[in-house]
Amino acid sequence: MFTVETESNQTVVTILDTTGQMEDIEVIFDDYGVWMRQFDTKQNEYELLFLMHNQWRSLIASLDCTEGTYQIKERND
């Protein structure tokens, strides 16, 4: 289950853990890249990860790949 919220300069996707075992994950898309954060209750703060857009595209593409090394070629349409 997830939610999508569009704000003036970003889109926030919240991925909910319906089992209640893990904290939700927020994926924030903006002009600079992709931020991922999850609240750490032990540290009482967010764990934060930043990816450039090309890294995000590689992550998504990897879901459909078998073991190996790959490179994504950018198209100039």
Phi, psi and omega per residue, in radians:
M1 nan 2.442 3.127
F2 -2.622 2.819 3.060
T3 -2.149 2.694 3.078
V4 -2.242 2.192 3.108
E5 -2.236 2.255 3.118
T6 -1.840 2.182 3.086
E7 -1.946 -3.124 -3.027
S8 -1.034 -0.685 -3.072
N9 -2.185 0.220 -3.133
Q10 -2.792 2.815 3.002
T11 -2.075 2.315 -3.124
V12 -2.027 2.123 3.044
V13 -1.874 2.161 3.094
T14 -1.888 2.096 3.139
I15 -1.717 2.035 -3.044
L16 -1.618 2.422 3.029
D17 -1.603 1.778 -3.073
T18 -1.256 -0.180 3.101
T19 -1.486 -0.294 -3.113
G20 1.367 0.147 -3.107
Q21 -1.492 -0.481 -3.073
M22 -2.223 2.741 3.032
E23 -1.252 2.667 3.102
D24 -1.113 2.747 3.096
I25 -1.985 2.293 3.059
E26 -1.836 2.288 3.064
V27 -2.021 2.063 -3.024
I28 -1.992 2.048 3.138
F29 -1.763 2.200 3.042
D30 -2.438 -3.027 -3.086
D31 -1.131 -0.398 -3.059
Y32 -1.542 -0.537 -3.092
G33 2.869 -2.615 -3.067
V34 -2.204 2.168 3.084
W35 -1.814 2.387 3.036
M36 -2.160 2.340 3.115
R37 -2.510 2.605 3.103
Q38 -2.492 2.340 -3.102
F39 -1.301 2.312 3.103
D40 -1.807 1.870 -3.072
T41 -1.188 -0.476 3.122
K42 -1.225 -0.689 -3.137
Q43 -1.600 -0.220 -3.105
N44 1.015 0.722 3.110
E45 -2.741 2.910 3.115
Y46 -1.418 2.446 2.893
E47 -1.517 2.291 -3.009
L48 -2.183 2.408 3.117
L49 -2.352 2.344 3.111
F50 -2.068 2.321 3.087
L51 -2.181 2.462 2.975
M52 -1.223 2.774 -3.106
H53 -0.999 -0.679 3.141
N54 -1.171 -0.563 3.066
Q55 -1.182 -0.694 3.099
W56 -1.080 -0.789 3.123
R57 -1.070 -0.672 3.096
S58 -1.131 -0.719 3.112
L59 -1.054 -0.826 -3.140
I60 -1.125 -0.756 3.141
A61 -1.096 -0.567 -3.086
S62 -1.130 -0.369 -3.122
L63 -1.110 -0.423 -3.111
D64 -1.812 0.205 -3.054
C65 -1.895 2.672 3.006
T66 -1.551 -3.137 3.139
E67 -1.026 2.405 3.135
G68 2.656 -3.004 3.114
T69 -2.011 2.353 -3.047
Y70 -2.363 2.740 3.029
Q71 -2.402 2.318 3.110
I72 -1.576 2.259 3.090
K73 -1.688 2.255 3.104
E74 -1.335 2.400 3.082
R75 -1.708 2.495 3.063
N76 -1.924 1.473 -3.123
D77 -1.488 nan nan
